[in-house]
């Protein structure tokens, strides 16, 4: 086990080296300028697409745009928002929060591009359901000569689903429940595995129905709890924000005292949290009912804003407030345990439970969303007949995550996250002209009245 962890540490360090960080963030920066800051100009319309009324409910697709966003958010709003932010702060210092924000702002352009391509190049499978995502827009958009890249993405996506999707989530839940309630990890494993099986075996429509209920409730509840803490400790808010901005460029309190640590862990955990550039969310976007690829791209990019700019910010600010109260120290804790400690310190008796229940529901929803992502990647590689086998193995991995070591689980997830991002970002850059063309077409059709 020690040898395996050593191998994974080496591989994770290589995958998440400077080249990968430049590729992921650089893709977002490139698309931001190529689309003339589209994610900022179109954000109001994007939220209108999510929460407004739509005149046409007969568009092609499997689920509504709102359901597709909730399915994507079910996979993105997970333990990365709680445990991941804490890990970033410990390893990269408070300044890591700033780099998470930067990753998200440019990542919105990336997520937009993913959504556009997902709908443009999707197709119906033999069961009448939509198949889409990076493996399809790589093969259908770039041509069959690039199929090897599509196969690599699908392979990495399938493997990643067992890390970021199942084992990381269940592992964090098991440790949080053990810390808060004293319940052994294997018992939590049995319970969460059983509840996961109930939904996952029903496919995308069951997953989306569960997500449209769970995601809004869990996000609102967690954000409300964090806002109560912030409002009750307003004197710490300005010092916390100053520390986040100053440490982002000085590297203070980071591992080794280097600014590189703040950037590395801020970007890595930011991508882990909002998944911009990884290529996972467009798999859900491809199932949405919509009349134009751009409309779904707009919906997709709101997911990054909600996940990181809102939810992760709550966690990060509270953690830094706790850091200040403890004399500029995290007290040797990390992960979900640190977040629970910070919330409980600033809101005694209640704060810890806000995080504990947030972790449970965040992780559960992520397990559901990622089962769909991994299933579609597996289907691309092996065919529809292996769907049930994949679902059974995935459900089993939920239990395995509860009894595995935290470090090894996180290393596994980090590594395959990075490997997924490489082929997807390459495709986004090569197909950026298509994204720009579709964007212009959408604007023109709205002006002419062809689209609402």
N, C-alpha and C positions, 0 to 999 in steps of 0.2 A: 504493500500500500504506500509505503514511504517512497519507493522508487517511482511509482505511478504519479504521485504528487509532484515529485521533482521534475519528471518529464513534462507534466502539464504546466508547471510554473515556467519552464523554459519556452514551451510552445506558446503560452499565453503572452509572455513578454515579447516574443518575436512578432506574433500576430498584431498585438496592440502597440507596436513600435511607432516611431515618428511617421513612417510611410503610410500606415493605415489611418492614423489620425488626420494626416494631410488629405488623404483621399476622401474620407467621410466628410470632414468639415469643408474641404475644398469643393466638393460636389455641391453642397448647399450654398456656398459663396458664389460659385460659378452660375448656378441656376438663379440665384437672387439677382445678379447683374444681367444675366441673359433675359430674364423676364421683367426687368426694370422694377424690382422690389414688389413684385406681384403679391407676395404673402401679406404685406402691410397694407397695400392699396385695396385689396379685395377681402380683407378680414371681416368687415361688417357684413358684406354679402354672404360670406362663407357661413357665418353664424345664422344668418337668415335662412340659408338652405337647410341648416340642421334643425332649427326650431320653428320655422315658418310653415305655412300651409302650402301644399303643392297641388296645382290644378289637375295634374294628370297622374293617376295612380296605375296606369296600364303600361308603363314603361317596362322594357325587358329587364329581367333580373330575378333573383330568388327572394330577396328580402328588401325592406325599405332602406332609404339612405340613413335614417336615424338608427335603424337596427344594425346596419353595417358599421356605423361609427361606434355604437355601443359594443359591438363584437370586437372591433379593433381596440377600443379603450379597455375592454375586459382583459385583453392580453397585455396592454401597455401599462395601465394603472395597476401595478402589482407591488411586489416586495422591493422593486427598484426604487419606488417612491419613498420607502421607509428604511429598509435595511441598506439599499444601495446608496442612498444619499449619506447615510451615517458612515458607511465604509469610505466613501469619497472624502468626507470631512476629516476622518481619522488619518487616512493615507496621504491626502493632498492638502489638508488644512482647510480652514474656513473659506479660503479663496477658491476652492474647488466649486463652490456653489455658483460663483460668477461664471465660470467656464461652462457649467451646466446650462446656464441661461443663454450664453452665446451659442452653444451647440443647438439649443432649441430654436432660437430666432432664425438661424440659417437653415436649421433642419425643417422648418415649416415649408420652405421652398422645395426641399427634397421630398417631403411627404406629399406635397401637391403633385409633383412630377410623377411620383409612384402611382398615385390615384388615377391620374389622367391615362397613363400607359396601361394600367390594369384593366380599365374599362374598354379602351380602344382595341386591345388585342385579346380580349377574353373570347371564349367560345363555349357552346353547350356540349356537355358530355353525353354519353349514351343513356344516362338516367334523366336527361333534361335539365341538369343543374349546370350552373356556370363554373367553368374552370378559368382561373386567371392568376396573375402574379408575375414576378420576375422571370420564372422559367418560361412562361408563355410569351412575354414581350421581348425576351431575349431571342427566342427561336423565331417568332413570327415577325418581330420588328427588325431584327438584324439579319435574319436569314438562317437557313439550315447550317451554313458553315460555322455559325456560332453556337450550335446546339451543345457542344462540349461545355460551354460556359453555363448554359441553362442546366445541364446535368449536374455540374458542380454545385450550383446554387441549390438545387433540389436535394442533393445529397447532404450538404451542410445544413439546410433547413430541417431535414428529417432528424439529423443527429442533434441539432440545436434544440429541437422541441423537447427532447428528453432532459435538457439542462435548464435553459431559461424558462421553458414552458411548464415542466412538471416537477423535477427534483428540487430545483432552487426554491420554488414556491412552497412546496410541502415541507422542505427542510426548515425554512424560516418560520412557518406556522408552528411546527412541532416544537422548536426551541422557544418560541414566544409563549406558547401555551404552557410548556414545562416551567418556564421562568415565572409566569404569572399565577398559574394554578397548581403547579406541582404534578401535572399529569404526564406520565411517561410518554416518550416520543412514539413508541410503537402503537400505543392506544390511539393517539391522534392520527397516526398513519392509517389505521383501519377505518376510522370514521371518515376522514377526508377522501380516502380512496373510494369508499362506498358511495358517497354523495357525488363524486366526480363521475363514476360509472353511470349513475342514474341519468345524467344529462348527455354525456359524451356519446353514448351508444345510440342516441336519437338523431345525431347529425346536426348540420348547420341550422336548420329551422328551430330545433329544440335549444341549441346553444344560443341563438340570437334572442329567443324569447326569454331565456333566463338572464341574459346580459342586459336587456332593456329594463329589467326590474332591479337587478343587483347593482349595476354600475352607477346609475344616478343616486341611489340611496347611499351607497358606500362613499362616493366622492363627496356628496353634500355633508354627510355626517362627519367625515374626517376633517374636511376643510373648516367646518363650523367649530369643531373642537380646537383646531389650531388657532383660529381667529379669536376664540375666547381667551386662550393663553396670551396671544399677542396684545389684545386689548387690556388684559389685566396686568400686563408688564410693559406698558408703553415706554417706560424710562429706559428699557433695554433695547428697544427697536432700532433707534438711530445708531447707538454704538455697535450693534450687530451688523447693520448694513455697512457702516464705515469699515468694519473689520473684514467683511466679505470682499469689498472693493479693494482695500489696501493690500490684503494678503494675496489677492489674485495676481499681483504684480511684484510682490516681494518674496513669496514662497515661505513666509514665516509660518511656523507650526506645522509645516508639511514634512512628510517623510524625507529625512536627509536635509531638510531646510531648503529644498530647491524649488524654484518656480515651475520647473518641468513636472514635478509631482502634482502640483495643483492643476496644471493643464491636463496632464495624462489621465488622472483619476476623475477630474471633472468631466472631461469629454467622454471617457469610457463609460462612466456611470450615467451620464446624460443620454448617451446612445442606448445603453441598457434599459433605461427607463422609458424613453419615448420612441425608441426603435426607428428613428428617422435614418434612412440609408440602409437599414438592414434588409428591407424587402419583405418583411412579414406582413405589415398592415395592408399592402395592396392585394394580398390574397383574399382578405375579407372585403375590400373595396370592390373587387371584381364581381361579387355576388349582389351588389346593390342595384335596385331598380332606378334607372336614370335615363334621361333623354340625350345626354351629352357627356363625354368623358370629363370635361372641365368641371361640370357641376359636382361630380363625385370627388375630383381632385380638391376642390374647395372644402368639401365636407371632411376629407381626409386630413387636411392640414390643421383643422381646428383641434384634432386629437393631440397634436404635439403641443399646442398652446395650452390646452386644458391639463395635460399630463405634467408638463415641466414648469411652465410659467405660473401655473396656479398651484397644483398639488405638491410638486417637489419644492416649490418656494416655501410653502408652509412648513414642511419638514426642515428644510435647510435653515430658515430664520430661527425656528424654535431651538434647533440644535446649537446654533451659534450663541443664542441667548443663554442657553444652559452652560455653554463653554465659558462664557464671561462670568456667570454666577459662580462657577466652580474654580475661579482663579485662572482662567485660560488653560483649562485641562478637560480632557474627555474622560479622565478617571480610569483609563486602561480598558474601557469597554469599546465594543464596536458592533456593527450590524443592528438588527432589530432591538437587541437588549439596550443599546445606547439610546435609541430613539424613545423607547419606553421609559428609560430612566430620566431623560430630559423632559418629557411631557409630564411625568409624575412629579418631578422636582418643581416645575412651574405651575402645575395644577394638581396639587396633592389629593390623592384619593380618587381622582377621576381621570387625569391625564393618561396614566398608564393603561387604563382600560380602553380609552379611545384608540390608542395605538394597537393594543392587542386585538380588539375586534376589527379594527381597520385592516390589520395584517391578514386575519382569517378570511375576510371577504375579498380583499384585494387579491390575495393569493389564489383563492378558489376561482375567482372570475378569470384570472390569468391562465390557470390550468385549463379551463374550458376553451378560451379563445385560442390558445396555442395548440390544443388538440386538433383544431380545424386546420391551422397552418401546416402542422406536421403531416396531417392526413393528405392534404393536397400535394405536398412535396413528394410524399411516398407514392401517391397515385401517379404522379408524373413519371416517376422512375419505374414502377412495377405494374401499374394498371389498377383498374377499379376493383378487381377481385381480391386485392390484398387489404382493402379498407378495414374490414372487421379484424383481421390479424393485427394491423397497426394499432387500432383502438385498444385492443386487449393488452398489447405490450406497453402502450402509453399509460394506461390505467395502472398497470403493475409498477411502472417507474415512479408513480406518485408515492407509493408506499416505500419504495427503496430510498427515495429522497429523504424521508423522515428519519431514517436510521443511519444515513451517511454522514461523513464529517463535513462541516461547513466549508472549510478551506477548499477541499477537493471539489465539492459541488460548484462553488463559485468559479473556480478555475476552469472547470469544464464548460460552464455557461459562457464565461468571458471569451474563451477560445473560439467556440463555434459561432458566437455572435459576430466576431470579427471576420471569420471566414465567410459567413453569409454576406456581409457587407461588400466585400471585394467585387464579386461578379455583378452585384446589383448596381453599385455605383458606376462601374465601367459602362453598363448598359444605359444608365441615366445620362451619362455624359455623351455617349454616342447617339442617343435618341433625343437629345435636348432640342434639336431642330423640330422634331415632331411635337414635342410639348409646347414649344413656342407657336407653332402653326395652329394647333388645336386651341390655344388660348386666344389667338387673334380671330379664329373662326367663331368662337363662343361670343366674343364681344360684338362681332359684326352681326350675328344672328339675333342677338338681343336688341341691337339698335334697329334692326329691320322689322322687329316684332315677330320673327319666326320662332323665337324662344322667349319664354316669360322671364 
